[in-house]
Amino acid sequence: MEAIIFYIFSALTLAAGLFILFSKNLIYGAFALFLAFLGVAALYVLAGADFLAVSQIMIYVGGILVLLIFGIMLTQKKKKSDDSTRHNRVEVPTTRKIWGFLTGIGLFGLLLKVILSSDFRMSGEEMSTKSTIKTIGVELMTSHLLPFEIAAILLLVALIGAAYLALNRNPSA
């Protein structure tokens, strides 16, 4: 079962990557990038790197992708319509509605089957051998404390520098 889930998420990640490559619409490409990031995070979970999976979702999906979508939305030019009475609504064809509904029902059924067939009960000892979060936390705060603090100071200096460059330094004001 784990191999099947691996192949599903691998195919999802590859399909999303190909869609990004061949898409002409930037917004659709950004949403495909979202699927690719989630697929990679799922592959990290399957590999036992849960810390990397959470980091992938928080940093790339929560930060980079949101910033990218805002950049796309704020820089696209609005198409002007000659008819001012025309609304900007787009009518979705019925076939697309039917295919969307069937796809949603299919994905819901697949996810429900996976959730119901999973065994979420784990003993504390079993969880500590599978989770990497405790190991990474102990390593960062003991043997790798100096490089961790240097990276934190460098990020702080970069943040202060970016804030200084962003100031409005208009001499006439």
RAQUI-V634382 format. One record per helix or strand of 3 or more residues. SS is the DSSP state (2 for helix, 1 for strand). FROM is the first residue (numbers start at 1). TO is the last residue. If there is no record, write none. Layout:
ss={SS/SS}
from={FROM/FROM}
to={TO/TO}
//
This chain:
ss={2/2/2/2/2/2/2}
from={2/26/50/94/124/133/145}
to={22/46/75/117/130/141/166}
//
